Amino acid sequence: MTTGATPAAATLGDVGAAGDQVSATRAVPEFALARDRGLVGSFGGFGAQFNQHLYAKISGPPPGLPNLETKVVALQPQFVRIFFNTSEWTNADRMESFVRTVELAQRANAEINITWQGSTFEFAMRNMARFADVVEGLLQKRAGESLWVTLFNEPNTTQRTLTEYEQVHRLLDRELRARGVRGRVHFMGGDLIRSTVGPSQADWFRYMASHMGDLLDAWSVHVYWDFWDSAKIDTRLLGEVRTIFSTIPAEQRRPLYITEFGVRGLEGFEGETSFEPGFWPDGTGMSETNTAAFQQAWFNIRAAQLGYTATVKWDAYPAKYDAGTQDHAAIGPGAAGWPTRPVYHVLQLMSLTTKPRGGSIVDVVPSAGADPAKLLTAYVSPASDVTILGLDMDGGAIAKTSHVPVSYSLGGLPPSTPFRLLVWNGDSSGRNMDARFIDSGPEGVLEFAVPLDAVFALTNTPIMSLPW
């Protein structure tokens, strides 16, 4: 693939001309920013899972860690989830790695969630005081700041009962209060997936709403799909989770987070057994493909549209959790020099243009004749800067993918304001590029074009440069 500046500039130059031609015939913008129609207040942003064993012997540890740390910090994930595995208590090396991983997330200026990975109910009840000590110790290093805590990863895939789930939370609540730090800890409940074990997802949500409303500040779910089944993005986010959410009385609802998501490929290639997340049909690891990156950007934009507070990509970099092997990572392995993959670049585009976190996701309203395949959402920062994120979903539909230009027309913007057009995959390289500045003019309208298989950010947020 070509990565040089000349071909990229030529591509976007041609596309820009196509957009100008379309604009001459369109009286009404295809989309309009509606700042008065808020979808998410205090948006938590786009983030990633950090493997807590990065620095531990179980992971090597891999070579060139300063190189990785630089890239992790440059990714600027806004919400980071980190497992606490109970083996940390019997293995000093792993405990040290856990603490160093939390410190890495702090250096990236992320909001942090610590997830008790799992155990039996009996073990949890015996050890919540020890876990409260761990949380207190982390808070002592974060003066004035707070942490999120989740108890049990994907509990609806286990034999955990709803009453046991509540009991463990109430015990941790008491232990944190006894240490005087409960006010700095937010509880997130759920981490739910599709499951046929025990109570349904609806049962879990309704129980958390009716029995644990005094404990939980948010709810979370996990979402994975196969690259050929991108329809599951809407099925899961809207048809399942949001539908259940809508049946719960408004006063009992909590903000929704997605604390794991990812796209999977073929389970094997030419007879070879696959590791997660599988292969693209030509044998390329799924995590290395532009299609995986595009679909995960699609997922992030759709989640924001549907009112989810934050998303966490599984995961940021490869390391060893336990006995299994997987590589969903945005950054490739240390043995290869920690290469940044396409999904790294598109996540970086989205995280940098929606900073600082804490602003609002607002609606972008399509006109009557708008193309339904176009997916746009908007972020308004605490300083009132505006970022529009968008793509054409046909760019991630396998039978339709191409690099042809797609035109966009967007109104409702601040008038006579320069906006910076940043494009992921504008030259088919899976990387980010500065396209150009466009002025919204006296009517607050912008017209531009990007390739079908690209993702754009249109922003007046001050950004010095895209570092990778």
C-alpha positions in Angstrom: 0.0 0.0 0.0 1.2 3.5 -0.7 1.8 5.6 2.4 3.5 8.7 0.9 2.1 12.2 1.0 1.8 12.8 -2.7 -0.7 10.0 -3.5 -2.8 10.8 -0.4 -3.0 14.5 -1.4 -4.0 13.6 -4.9 -6.7 11.3 -3.7 -8.3 13.8 -1.4 -7.9 16.5 -4.0 -9.9 14.5 -6.5 -12.5 13.7 -3.8 -12.8 17.3 -2.7 -13.6 18.3 -6.3 -16.3 15.7 -6.4 -17.8 17.1 -3.2 -17.8 20.6 -4.6 -19.6 19.4 -7.7 -22.3 17.8 -5.6 -22.7 20.9 -3.4 -23.7 23.1 -6.4 -26.9 21.1 -6.8 -27.9 20.5 -3.2 -30.1 23.3 -1.7 -30.5 21.7 1.7 -27.5 20.1 3.6 -27.8 16.4 3.8 -27.2 16.5 7.6 -27.5 19.2 10.2 -25.9 19.5 13.6 -28.5 19.8 16.4 -26.7 21.0 19.5 -30.0 21.3 21.4 -30.6 17.6 21.0 -28.2 16.0 23.5 -27.7 12.2 23.4 -25.0 11.7 26.1 -24.1 14.2 28.8 -20.6 14.0 30.3 -19.3 11.7 27.5 -16.6 9.3 28.8 -15.0 8.8 25.5 -13.3 6.0 23.5 -10.9 3.7 25.3 -9.2 0.3 25.5 -8.5 -2.6 27.8 -4.9 -2.7 29.3 -3.6 -6.1 30.1 -2.4 -6.0 33.7 0.3 -8.6 33.1 2.2 -6.5 30.6 5.3 -6.2 32.9 5.0 -9.7 34.4 7.1 -12.7 33.7 4.1 -14.5 32.2 4.3 -12.0 29.3 8.0 -12.3 28.8 8.1 -9.5 29.7 8.3 -8.4 26.0 11.2 -6.2 24.7 11.1 -2.5 24.0 8.6 -1.5 26.6 9.5 2.2 26.5 8.5 2.1 22.8 5.2 0.6 23.7 4.5 3.0 26.5 5.1 5.9 24.2 2.5 4.6 21.8 0.0 3.8 24.5 0.2 7.3 25.9 0.0 8.8 22.4 -3.2 6.8 21.8 -4.8 8.9 24.5 -7.5 6.4 25.5 -10.1 8.2 27.5 -11.5 5.2 29.5 -9.2 2.3 30.4 -10.3 -1.0 31.9 -7.8 -3.2 33.8 -8.4 -6.6 35.3 -7.5 -7.5 38.9 -6.9 -11.3 39.0 -6.7 -12.9 42.4 -3.4 -14.6 41.4 -1.9 -11.1 42.0 -2.0 -11.9 45.7 0.1 -15.0 45.4 2.5 -13.7 42.8 4.4 -10.5 43.7 5.7 -10.1 40.1 2.1 -10.0 38.8 1.0 -7.6 41.5 3.8 -5.2 40.6 2.8 -5.5 37.0 -0.8 -4.7 37.9 0.2 -1.5 39.7 2.6 -0.5 36.9 -0.3 -0.9 34.4 -2.5 1.3 36.4 0.3 3.9 36.4 0.5 3.6 32.6 -3.2 4.4 32.3 -2.7 7.4 34.6 0.1 8.6 32.3 -2.3 8.4 29.4 -4.7 10.6 31.4 -7.4 8.0 31.3 -10.4 7.4 33.5 -9.7 4.0 35.0 -11.9 1.0 35.7 -10.6 -1.8 37.9 -12.5 -5.1 37.2 -12.3 -8.0 39.7 -11.9 -10.6 37.0 -13.7 -13.4 38.8 -13.8 -16.0 41.6 -16.2 -18.1 43.5 -18.8 -16.4 45.6 -17.3 -17.8 48.7 -13.8 -16.6 47.8 -15.1 -13.1 47.0 -16.9 -12.8 50.3 -13.7 -13.8 52.2 -11.5 -11.4 50.3 -13.4 -8.2 49.6 -11.5 -6.6 52.5 -8.2 -7.4 50.8 -9.6 -6.0 47.5 -10.7 -2.8 49.3 -7.1 -2.5 50.5 -5.9 -2.7 46.9 -8.4 0.0 45.8 -7.5 2.2 48.7 -3.8 1.8 47.8 -4.4 2.9 44.2 -6.4 5.9 45.4 -3.6 7.0 47.7 -1.5 7.5 44.6 -4.2 9.5 42.9 -4.8 12.4 45.2 -8.2 13.9 44.7 -9.1 11.5 41.9 -11.5 8.6 41.7 -11.7 5.1 40.3 -14.4 2.9 38.8 -14.7 -0.7 40.1 -16.5 -3.6 38.5 -17.0 -6.9 40.3 -17.0 -10.1 38.1 -16.3 -10.2 34.4 -19.3 -11.4 32.4 -21.1 -12.8 35.5 -24.1 -13.9 33.5 -21.9 -16.7 32.0 -21.3 -18.2 35.4 -23.5 -19.9 38.1 -23.4 -16.6 40.0 -26.9 -15.8 41.4 -28.3 -12.3 41.4 -28.5 -12.2 45.2 -24.9 -13.4 45.5 -23.9 -10.6 43.1 -25.6 -8.0 45.2 -24.1 -9.4 48.5 -20.5 -9.1 47.2 -21.2 -5.5 46.1 -22.7 -4.6 49.5 -19.7 -6.1 51.3 -17.2 -4.1 49.2 -19.3 -1.0 49.8 -19.0 -1.4 53.5 -15.3 -2.1 53.4 -14.6 1.0 51.3 -16.8 3.1 53.6 -14.8 1.8 56.6 -11.6 3.1 54.9 -13.1 6.5 54.1 -12.7 6.2 50.3 -16.2 5.1 49.1 -17.0 8.6 47.9 -14.1 8.2 45.4 -15.2 4.9 44.0 -17.9 4.5 41.3 -19.5 1.1 41.0 -20.2 -0.3 37.6 -22.5 -3.3 37.3 -23.1 -5.8 34.5 -20.3 -6.6 32.0 -23.1 -8.7 30.5 -23.0 -10.6 27.2 -25.5 -12.8 25.3 -25.9 -15.9 27.5 -28.2 -18.8 28.0 -26.9 -19.5 31.5 -29.2 -18.6 34.3 -31.2 -15.4 34.4 -31.6 -13.5 31.1 -29.9 -10.1 30.4 -33.2 -8.5 31.0 -33.4 -10.1 34.4 -29.9 -8.9 35.3 -30.7 -5.3 34.3 -34.0 -5.3 36.1 -32.4 -6.7 39.3 -29.6 -4.1 39.2 -32.2 -1.4 38.7 -34.6 -2.5 41.4 -32.2 -3.9 44.1 -28.8 -2.2 43.5 -29.8 1.3 42.6 -28.2 2.7 45.7 -24.9 1.0 44.8 -24.4 1.2 41.1 -23.4 4.4 39.1 -23.4 2.7 35.7 -24.1 -0.5 33.8 -22.0 -2.2 31.2 -22.2 -4.8 28.4 -19.8 -6.5 26.0 -20.2 -6.8 22.3 -18.3 -9.0 19.7 -19.3 -9.8 16.1 -18.0 -11.6 13.0 -16.7 -9.4 10.2 -19.3 -10.8 7.8 -22.1 -10.1 10.4 -21.8 -6.3 11.0 -25.6 -6.2 11.4 -25.0 -7.5 14.9 -23.7 -4.1 15.9 -27.3 -2.7 15.7 -28.9 -6.0 16.9 -26.9 -5.9 20.1 -26.6 -2.2 20.8 -30.2 -1.3 19.8 -32.3 -4.4 19.5 -31.2 -6.0 22.7 -29.5 -3.7 25.2 -31.3 -0.4 24.4 -34.7 -2.3 24.2 -34.2 -3.7 27.6 -33.0 -0.4 28.9 -36.2 1.3 27.6 -38.4 -1.0 29.7 -36.8 0.1 33.0 -38.4 3.1 34.8 -36.4 6.2 33.9 -35.6 7.0 37.5 -33.9 3.6 37.9 -31.8 3.7 34.8 -28.0 4.2 34.9 -25.6 5.3 32.2 -24.6 2.5 29.8 -21.0 1.6 29.0 -19.4 -0.9 26.7 -16.4 -2.3 28.5 -15.4 -4.8 25.8 -15.9 -4.9 22.1 -14.2 -6.3 19.0 -14.6 -8.0 15.7 -13.7 -11.6 14.9 -12.5 -13.4 11.7 -12.4 -16.9 10.4 -11.6 -19.5 13.1 -8.9 -21.2 11.0 -6.9 -20.7 7.8 -5.7 -23.6 5.5 -6.1 -26.1 8.3 -4.3 -24.0 10.9 -6.0 -23.6 14.3 -6.7 -20.0 15.0 -6.2 -17.9 18.0 -8.6 -15.1 18.9 -9.8 -13.1 16.9 -9.1 -15.3 13.9 -8.2 -14.5 10.3 -9.2 -12.5 7.3 -9.9 -14.8 4.2 -6.3 -14.3 2.9 -4.7 -15.5 6.2 -4.0 -12.0 7.6 -4.7 -11.8 11.3 -8.1 -10.1 11.7 -6.7 -7.4 14.0 -4.2 -6.3 11.3 -6.9 -5.5 8.7 -8.5 -2.2 7.6 -11.9 -3.9 7.7 -11.6 -4.6 11.4 -10.6 -1.1 12.1 -13.4 0.4 10.0 -16.0 -1.8 11.6 -14.8 -0.8 15.1 -15.0 2.9 14.2 -18.5 2.2 12.9 -19.3 0.5 16.3 -17.9 3.5 18.3 -19.9 6.0 16.3 -23.1 4.0 16.5 -22.7 3.5 20.2 -22.3 7.2 20.7 -25.4 7.8 18.6 -27.4 5.4 20.7 -26.5 7.1 24.0 -23.7 4.9 25.4 -21.4 6.9 27.7 -18.0 5.3 26.8 -16.6 2.3 24.9 -13.6 0.1 25.7 -11.9 -1.7 22.8 -10.5 -5.2 23.7 -7.6 -4.5 23.8 -4.7 -2.0 23.5 -1.7 -4.3 23.2 -0.8 -8.0 23.4 0.3 -9.6 26.7 -0.5 -12.8 28.5 -3.6 -12.8 30.7 -3.4 -16.5 31.7 -3.1 -19.8 29.8 -4.9 -18.7 26.6 -3.4 -16.9 23.6 -5.2 -14.1 21.8 -4.4 -10.9 19.9 -7.2 -8.5 19.4 -4.7 -5.7 20.0 -4.5 -2.2 18.5 -0.7 -2.4 18.8 1.2 -5.5 17.5 3.6 -7.7 19.5 6.8 -6.5 21.0 8.9 -9.1 19.0 7.8 -7.1 15.9 8.6 -3.7 17.4 5.1 -2.9 18.7 3.7 -1.9 15.3 0.7 0.3 15.3 -2.2 -1.3 13.5 -5.1 0.3 11.5 -7.4 0.2 14.5 -4.8 2.0 16.6 -4.9 4.9 14.2 -8.7 5.2 13.9 -9.0 5.0 17.6 -6.4 7.7 18.0 -8.3 9.9 15.5 -11.5 9.5 17.6 -9.9 10.0 21.0 -7.9 13.1 20.1 -10.8 14.9 18.4 -13.1 14.3 21.4 -10.9 15.8 24.1 -11.2 16.8 26.7 -13.7 14.3 27.9 -16.8 15.4 29.8 -18.5 17.2 26.9 -21.7 16.1 25.2 -22.7 13.8 22.3 -25.4 15.7 20.3 -27.5 14.7 17.4 -26.7 15.1 13.7 -30.0 15.1 12.0 -30.4 13.6 8.4 -32.5 15.4 5.9 -35.4 13.6 4.2 -33.2 12.6 1.3 -30.1 11.6 3.3 -28.3 8.4 2.5 -29.2 6.0 5.3 -25.8 4.3 5.0 -24.0 7.4 6.2 -23.4 7.4 10.0 -22.5 10.7 11.7 -22.4 11.8 15.3 -21.1 15.0 17.0 -19.2 15.8 20.1 -19.3 19.3 21.8 -16.5 19.8 24.2 -16.7 21.6 27.6 -15.2 24.6 25.7 -17.9 24.3 23.0 -15.6 23.1 20.3 -17.3 20.8 17.8 -16.2 17.5 16.3 -18.2 15.5 13.7 -17.3 11.9 13.3 -18.6 10.0 10.3 -18.4 7.2 7.8 -20.4 5.4 5.2 -21.4 1.9 6.5 -21.1 0.5 3.0 -17.3 0.9 3.5 -17.4 -1.9 6.0 -19.8 -4.1 4.1 -17.6 -6.7 2.5 -19.5 -6.9 -0.9 -19.5 -3.2 -1.3 -16.1 -2.0 0.0 -14.2 0.4 -2.4 -12.2 3.6 -2.3 -14.6 5.7 -4.4 -15.3 9.2 -3.1 -18.4 9.8 -1.0 -19.7 13.4 -0.7 -21.1 14.9 2.6 -23.0 18.2 3.2 -23.3 19.4 6.8 -25.2 22.4 8.1 -26.0 23.8 11.6 -22.3 24.6 12.3 -20.9 27.8 13.8 -20.7 30.2 10.9 -17.5 31.4 9.3 -15.4 28.9 11.3 -12.5 27.0 10.0 -12.8 23.2 10.5 -10.0 20.7 10.1 -10.7 17.6 8.1 -8.8 14.6 9.4 -9.2 11.3 7.6 -8.4 7.7 8.5 -7.5 5.5 5.5 -7.7 8.4 3.1 -4.9 6.8 1.1 -5.8 3.1 1.8 -2.8 2.9 4.2 -4.9 2.4 7.4 -3.3 5.6 8.8 -4.5 9.1 9.6 -3.9 12.2 7.5 -4.6 15.9 7.6 -6.7 16.6 4.6 -7.3 20.3 4.7 -9.1 23.2 6.5 -12.6 24.1 5.4 -14.5 27.3 6.3 -18.1 26.9 7.2 -19.0 30.3 5.6 -21.7 32.7 6.7 -24.4 29.9 6.6 -22.5 27.4 8.7 -22.4 24.8 6.0 -19.5 22.5 5.0 -19.2 20.3 1.9 -16.5 17.7 1.4 -15.8 14.2 0.3 -13.8 11.2 1.6 -13.3 7.7 0.3 -16.0 5.1 1.0 -13.7 3.0 3.2 -12.4 5.9 5.2 -13.5 7.5 8.5 -13.5 11.3 9.0 -13.3 13.7 11.9 -14.3 17.3 11.1 -13.2 19.5 14.1 -12.4 22.9 15.3 -10.9 21.4 18.5 -7.3 22.7 18.8 -5.0 19.7 17.9 -1.3 20.3 17.2 -0.8 17.2 15.1 -1.6 13.5 14.8 1.5 11.8 16.3 1.4 8.5 14.5 
